[in-house]
């Protein structure tokens, strides 16, 4: 696979090249992607699985292409994490806004054990912190939506 194609994928169609807050813009793009694919559950699962697998495979190569560890231009991890954060949530604006804000909080603060997951090698380290942030977000959002009825 060519470096140009890898960069296209890992930057989520060059969203990662936005000069400020590329992870935030990629997470926002993932919310819009969720709204598009969510109505067809199998399509949503395929996109979530595809983003995750592509990220795991290509993020190690991304470090070579960008010549640095966990480069900011790599945002496929945010896309996969945000899609996971929205798993089985109702596609209502207030729910998605809350999930977006919570995911960004976990992704930026890297609460335990998220920070430790970055220590994994290559693509696994890049992806796993965002996947864990997505899991944390999804659990909290399901509690908020279904049990506490606050969102």
VENQUI-V940519 format. One line per field, one symbol per residue. ss: DSSP state (a for helix, b for strand, c for the rest). phi: phi as a letter, one per 40 degrees, with the letter a starting at -180 (. if undefined). psi: psi as a letter, one per 30 degrees, with the letter a starting at -180 (. if undefined). A space follows every 50 residues. Layout:
ss=???
phi=???
psi=???
This chain:
ss=ccaaaaaaaaccccaaaccccaaaaaaaaaaaaaaaacccaaaaaaaaaa aaaaaaaaaaaaaaaacccccccccaaaaaaaaaacccccccaaaaaaaa aaaaaaaaaccccaaaaccccaaaaaaaaaaaaaaaaaaaaaaaaaaccc c
phi=.ccccdcdcccffgcccccbfccccccccccccdcccdcbdccdcccccc cccdccccccccccccfacfccccbcccccccccdcdgccccdccccccc ccccdccccfcdcddccccccfcccccccccccccdccccccccccbcfc b
psi=kleeeeeeefgihgeffkfkheeeeeeeeeeeeeeefefjeeeeeeeeee eeeeeeefeeeeeeefhlkikffjgfeeeeeeeeegkgkkhkeeeeeeee eeeeeeeefhlkgeefffflkbeeeeeeeeeeeeeeeeeeeeeeeeefhf .
